[in-house]
Amino acid sequence: MYKGQVTIKDIAKELGISPSTVSKALNDHPDISQVTKKVVRDLVEKWNYKPDPIALSLKSGLTKTIGVIVPEIVHYFFSTVISGIEDLAYDSGYHVMFCQSNETYEREVKAVQTLLSSRVDGILVSITKVTKDFGHFRKIQDNGIPLVFFDRICNELDTDRVIVDDEQGAFDAVEHLIKTGCKNIVHLSGPQNLQIGKNRKDGYLRALRYYNQITDEQNIIKCDTREEATIIVPELMKRTNRPDGIFAVNDLTAVESMNMIKECGFNVPKDVSVVGFTNGMISDITCPTLSSVEQHGYMIGKEAVKLLINRIEKKQNLPFRTITIKTEMVIKGSSRNVG
């Protein structure tokens, strides 16, 4: 057994052949006989030879590494996206470097700098809630690095994108609440600088208009965290015309809304029906279980990395693509039955 880091030169010396012959044998070159290929491969397996990734990157111009920037790795939706990214990247021979912006612009900028310094072949990004300056993303493009946005996208740059049909998902959620008898539906919304926040608000409003329900700006309230819900929902329940339905921009806000409704002495869904957006694991362990809009995060991750690898490996001016993932309304216990 050879000790230490095995190189092609070590294999060649042991077999009495040239390093180029070893390289060709490993790449199944037609000029090399089947006997020589077998001898080389047998020794490679015996000595556990692994190609030097640095040498390979110098030869091919690729590091076979993809960078990913997400707001929160612990968030269920992003964890499912990451699973999709990892699975397809691994099957395609790529490694993945993950960075978490933690919903801060400064950390997002540093993450971009880190990934560029690491010479990744391409970058996948879901932007923070607070990002309004996109110069760091332009820097990625200026360096000739393929860039794909997913879920939370940047409309100011021409790139490939994978998005969720947030507007239709929101429409379906509010339609469900209306069909179960809700007359006064509040939307706990996300930041309107994010396209997903705008789209979910638009879906909410479209459903109200479609079913001839009154639209009231006081029923659209920025509230997309559990902390905000603990303050805002009790105030909603004090209203003379209190809500009988709540459509929350995400599951965590929806779950905390249910907790606050019950603390205020009301029943979910008898007094107030609640619908979230994500359909994460938490939706199955609440009491009652949470009706929610399924985003299909795993599929988003796979489609995003597929676009990125295609852009990396083809290296030509292909038209930018936007892939839209359809949502699905999943009815559980937090909303009343239709009829």
C-alpha positions as CSV (number, residue, x, y, z in Angstrom):
1,M,0.0,0.0,0.0
2,Y,1.4,3.4,-1.0
3,K,1.6,5.9,1.9
4,G,0.7,9.6,1.6
5,Q,-1.1,11.6,-1.1
6,V,-1.0,9.5,-4.3
7,T,-0.3,11.3,-7.6
8,I,-0.4,10.3,-11.2
9,K,3.4,10.4,-11.2
10,D,3.4,7.8,-8.4
11,I,1.1,5.5,-10.4
12,A,3.2,6.0,-13.5
13,K,6.5,5.2,-11.7
14,E,5.1,2.1,-10.1
15,L,3.9,0.7,-13.5
16,G,6.8,1.9,-15.5
17,I,4.7,4.0,-17.9
18,S,4.4,7.8,-18.5
19,P,2.1,10.0,-16.5
20,S,0.3,11.0,-19.7
21,T,-0.4,7.3,-20.3
22,V,-1.9,7.0,-16.8
23,S,-4.0,10.1,-17.4
24,K,-5.3,8.8,-20.8
25,A,-6.1,5.4,-19.2
26,L,-8.1,7.0,-16.5
27,N,-10.0,9.0,-19.1
28,D,-10.7,5.9,-21.2
29,H,-8.7,7.3,-24.2
30,P,-9.0,5.1,-27.3
31,D,-5.2,5.1,-27.8
32,I,-4.6,3.1,-24.6
33,S,-5.1,-0.7,-24.6
34,Q,-7.7,-2.3,-22.4
35,V,-4.9,-4.3,-20.6
36,T,-3.1,-1.0,-19.7
37,K,-6.4,0.6,-18.6
38,K,-7.2,-2.3,-16.3
39,V,-3.7,-2.3,-14.8
40,V,-3.9,1.4,-14.1
41,R,-7.4,1.2,-12.6
42,D,-6.5,-1.7,-10.4
43,L,-3.6,0.2,-8.9
44,V,-5.7,3.4,-8.6
45,E,-8.3,1.4,-6.6
46,K,-5.6,-0.3,-4.5
47,W,-3.8,3.0,-3.6
48,N,-7.1,4.9,-3.3
49,Y,-6.0,7.6,-5.7
50,K,-8.1,10.7,-5.8
51,P,-7.7,13.4,-8.5
52,D,-6.3,16.7,-7.2
53,P,-9.2,19.2,-7.4
54,I,-6.9,22.1,-7.8
55,A,-5.1,20.5,-10.7
56,L,-8.4,19.6,-12.3
57,S,-9.7,23.2,-11.9
58,L,-6.5,24.6,-13.5
59,K,-6.9,22.2,-16.4
60,S,-10.7,22.7,-17.0
61,G,-11.1,26.3,-15.7
62,L,-13.8,25.0,-13.3
63,T,-13.6,24.4,-9.6
64,K,-16.8,22.3,-9.7
65,T,-18.1,24.3,-6.8
66,I,-21.3,26.2,-6.5
67,G,-22.0,29.0,-4.0
68,V,-25.4,29.4,-2.4
69,I,-26.6,32.4,-0.3
70,V,-29.8,32.0,1.7
71,P,-31.3,34.3,4.4
72,E,-31.7,31.5,7.0
73,I,-30.5,27.9,6.8
74,V,-32.7,27.0,9.8
75,H,-35.9,28.1,8.0
76,Y,-37.9,25.1,6.9
77,F,-38.5,26.4,3.4
78,F,-34.8,27.2,2.7
79,S,-33.7,23.9,4.2
80,T,-35.9,22.0,1.7
81,V,-34.5,24.2,-1.1
82,I,-30.9,23.4,0.1
83,S,-31.8,19.7,-0.1
84,G,-32.8,20.0,-3.7
85,I,-29.7,22.0,-4.5
86,E,-27.4,19.5,-2.8
87,D,-28.9,16.4,-4.4
88,L,-28.7,17.6,-8.0
89,A,-25.4,19.3,-7.5
90,Y,-23.9,16.1,-6.1
91,D,-25.3,14.0,-8.9
92,S,-23.8,16.4,-11.4
93,G,-20.3,16.3,-9.8
94,Y,-20.4,19.6,-8.0
95,H,-19.6,20.7,-4.5
96,V,-21.7,23.3,-2.7
97,M,-20.6,26.2,-0.4
98,F,-23.4,27.6,1.7
99,C,-23.5,31.1,3.2
100,Q,-26.2,32.5,5.4
101,S,-27.0,36.3,5.2
102,N,-29.1,36.1,8.4
103,E,-31.4,38.7,6.8
104,T,-28.7,41.4,6.8
105,Y,-27.4,43.3,3.8
106,E,-23.9,43.5,5.2
107,R,-23.6,39.8,5.6
108,E,-25.0,39.2,2.2
109,V,-22.3,41.5,0.7
110,K,-19.6,39.6,2.6
111,A,-21.0,36.3,1.4
112,V,-20.7,37.4,-2.2
113,Q,-17.1,38.5,-1.5
114,T,-16.3,35.1,0.1
115,L,-17.7,33.1,-2.7
116,L,-15.9,35.1,-5.4
117,S,-12.6,34.7,-3.5
118,S,-13.3,31.0,-3.4
119,R,-13.5,31.0,-7.2
120,V,-16.9,29.3,-7.4
121,D,-18.2,28.5,-10.8
122,G,-21.7,30.0,-10.2
123,I,-23.8,31.4,-7.4
124,L,-27.4,30.9,-6.3
125,V,-29.1,33.6,-4.3
126,S,-32.3,34.3,-2.3
127,I,-31.9,37.9,-1.2
128,T,-32.6,39.4,2.3
129,K,-35.7,41.2,3.3
130,V,-33.7,44.5,3.5
131,T,-31.6,44.4,0.3
132,K,-32.3,47.4,-1.9
133,D,-28.8,48.0,-3.3
134,F,-27.7,45.3,-5.8
135,G,-24.2,46.4,-6.6
136,H,-22.7,43.2,-5.0
137,F,-24.7,41.1,-7.4
138,R,-23.6,43.2,-10.4
139,K,-20.0,42.5,-9.3
140,I,-20.8,38.7,-9.7
141,Q,-21.9,39.4,-13.3
142,D,-19.0,41.7,-13.9
143,N,-16.7,38.8,-13.0
144,G,-18.4,36.6,-15.6
145,I,-19.8,34.3,-12.9
146,P,-23.3,32.8,-13.7
147,L,-25.9,34.0,-11.2
148,V,-29.4,32.5,-10.5
149,F,-31.9,34.0,-8.1
150,F,-34.6,31.8,-6.5
151,D,-37.7,32.6,-4.5
152,R,-36.6,36.2,-3.4
153,I,-35.4,37.6,-6.6
154,C,-33.8,40.9,-7.9
155,N,-35.7,42.5,-10.7
156,E,-33.0,45.0,-11.5
157,L,-30.6,42.4,-13.0
158,D,-31.1,40.2,-16.0
159,T,-30.5,36.6,-14.7
160,D,-32.0,33.2,-14.7
161,R,-34.7,32.8,-11.9
162,V,-36.8,30.2,-10.2
163,I,-39.8,31.6,-8.5
164,V,-43.0,30.4,-6.9
165,D,-46.4,31.4,-8.2
166,D,-47.0,33.4,-5.1
167,E,-49.8,35.5,-6.5
168,Q,-51.9,32.4,-7.4
169,G,-51.0,30.7,-4.1
170,A,-52.2,33.7,-2.2
171,F,-55.4,33.8,-4.3
172,D,-56.1,30.1,-3.5
173,A,-55.5,30.7,0.2
174,V,-58.0,33.6,0.4
175,E,-60.5,31.9,-1.9
176,H,-60.5,28.9,0.5
177,L,-61.1,31.3,3.5
178,I,-64.0,33.0,1.6
179,K,-65.6,29.7,0.6
180,T,-65.6,28.6,4.2
181,G,-67.6,31.6,5.2
182,C,-65.0,34.3,6.1
183,K,-66.2,37.8,5.6
184,N,-63.4,39.9,7.2
185,I,-60.0,38.5,6.2
186,V,-56.8,40.1,7.3
187,H,-53.5,39.7,5.4
188,L,-50.4,39.7,7.6
189,S,-48.0,40.7,4.8
190,G,-44.3,40.6,4.0
191,P,-42.0,43.5,3.0
192,Q,-43.3,45.1,-0.2
193,N,-39.7,45.7,-1.4
194,L,-39.6,41.9,-2.0
195,Q,-41.5,40.6,-5.0
196,I,-42.9,37.7,-3.1
197,G,-44.4,40.2,-0.6
198,K,-46.0,42.2,-3.4
199,N,-47.3,39.1,-5.2
200,R,-48.9,37.6,-2.1
201,K,-50.6,40.9,-1.3
202,D,-51.8,41.1,-5.0
203,G,-53.2,37.5,-4.8
204,Y,-55.1,38.4,-1.5
205,L,-56.6,41.5,-3.1
206,R,-57.5,39.7,-6.4
207,A,-59.4,37.1,-4.4
208,L,-61.4,39.7,-2.5
209,R,-62.3,41.5,-5.6
210,Y,-63.2,38.3,-7.5
211,Y,-65.7,37.4,-4.7
212,N,-67.0,40.9,-4.3
213,Q,-65.6,41.3,-0.8
214,I,-64.7,44.7,0.6
215,T,-61.0,45.6,0.4
216,D,-59.8,47.6,3.4
217,E,-56.2,48.8,3.6
218,Q,-56.4,48.5,7.4
219,N,-56.7,44.7,6.9
220,I,-53.2,44.6,5.2
221,I,-50.6,44.8,7.9
222,K,-46.8,44.3,7.7
223,C,-46.3,41.3,10.0
224,D,-44.0,38.5,8.9
225,T,-42.3,37.3,12.1
226,R,-43.5,35.5,15.2
227,E,-42.4,38.5,17.3
228,E,-44.5,40.9,15.3
229,A,-47.5,38.6,15.5
230,T,-47.4,38.5,19.3
231,I,-48.0,42.3,19.2
232,I,-50.3,42.7,16.2
233,V,-52.7,39.8,16.5
234,P,-54.0,40.7,20.0
235,E,-54.7,44.2,18.8
236,L,-56.6,42.8,15.8
237,M,-58.8,40.7,18.2
238,K,-59.7,43.9,20.1
239,R,-61.3,45.4,17.0
240,T,-65.0,46.0,17.0
241,N,-65.1,44.3,13.6
242,R,-62.6,41.7,14.4
243,P,-61.3,39.4,11.7
244,D,-62.8,36.0,11.1
245,G,-60.0,34.9,8.8
246,I,-56.2,35.5,8.7
247,F,-53.9,34.9,5.7
248,A,-50.3,35.0,6.9
249,V,-47.4,35.5,4.6
250,N,-45.6,32.5,6.1
251,D,-46.2,29.6,8.4
252,L,-44.3,30.9,11.5
253,T,-46.4,34.0,11.5
254,A,-49.5,32.0,11.0
255,V,-48.7,29.6,13.9
256,E,-48.0,32.5,16.3
257,S,-51.2,34.1,15.1
258,M,-53.1,31.0,16.2
259,N,-51.4,31.1,19.6
260,M,-52.4,34.7,20.1
261,I,-56.0,34.1,19.0
262,K,-56.3,31.3,21.5
263,E,-54.7,33.4,24.3
264,C,-57.3,36.1,23.6
265,G,-60.0,33.6,24.3
266,F,-61.1,32.7,20.8
267,N,-61.2,29.4,18.9
268,V,-59.3,28.4,15.8
269,P,-61.0,27.8,13.4
270,K,-64.5,28.3,14.8
271,D,-64.0,32.1,15.5
272,V,-61.0,32.7,13.2
273,S,-59.7,30.6,10.4
274,V,-55.9,30.9,9.7
275,V,-53.9,30.0,6.6
276,G,-50.2,30.2,6.2
277,F,-47.7,29.9,3.3
278,T,-45.0,27.2,3.1
279,N,-46.6,24.1,4.4
280,G,-43.5,23.3,6.5
281,M,-43.2,20.6,9.2
282,I,-44.5,23.0,11.8
283,S,-47.9,23.0,10.1
284,D,-48.4,19.3,11.1
285,I,-47.5,19.7,14.8
286,T,-49.7,22.7,15.7
287,C,-53.1,22.4,17.4
288,P,-55.0,22.5,15.2
289,T,-52.9,21.6,12.3
290,L,-52.2,24.6,10.0
291,S,-53.8,25.0,6.6
292,S,-51.1,26.3,4.3
293,V,-49.9,26.9,0.7
294,E,-47.3,24.3,-0.4
295,Q,-44.3,26.0,-2.1
296,H,-42.4,22.8,-3.2
297,G,-39.0,24.0,-1.9
298,Y,-37.1,20.9,-3.0
299,M,-38.3,21.3,-6.6
300,I,-37.2,25.0,-6.5
301,G,-33.7,24.0,-5.4
302,K,-33.3,21.4,-8.1
303,E,-34.6,23.7,-10.9
304,A,-32.3,26.5,-9.7
305,V,-29.1,24.4,-9.7
306,K,-30.1,22.9,-13.0
307,L,-30.3,26.3,-14.6
308,L,-27.0,27.3,-13.0
309,I,-25.0,24.2,-14.1
310,N,-26.5,24.6,-17.6
311,R,-25.2,28.2,-17.7
312,I,-21.8,27.2,-16.3
313,E,-21.1,24.3,-18.7
314,K,-22.5,25.7,-21.9
315,K,-20.6,29.0,-21.6
316,Q,-22.6,30.8,-24.2
317,N,-25.1,33.7,-24.4
318,L,-28.3,31.7,-23.8
319,P,-31.5,33.6,-23.2
320,F,-32.3,34.1,-19.5
321,R,-35.1,31.8,-18.2
322,T,-37.6,32.2,-15.5
323,I,-39.1,29.0,-14.1
324,T,-42.3,29.3,-12.1
325,I,-43.2,26.6,-9.6
326,K,-46.9,26.1,-9.1
327,T,-48.3,26.1,-5.5
328,E,-50.9,23.9,-3.9
329,M,-53.4,24.7,-1.2
330,V,-53.2,22.1,1.6
331,I,-56.3,22.2,3.9
332,K,-55.8,21.1,7.5
333,G,-57.4,21.9,10.8
334,S,-56.9,25.7,11.2
335,S,-59.6,26.6,8.6
336,R,-63.3,25.7,8.6
337,N,-64.7,23.2,6.2
338,V,-66.2,24.4,3.0
339,G,-70.0,24.7,3.2
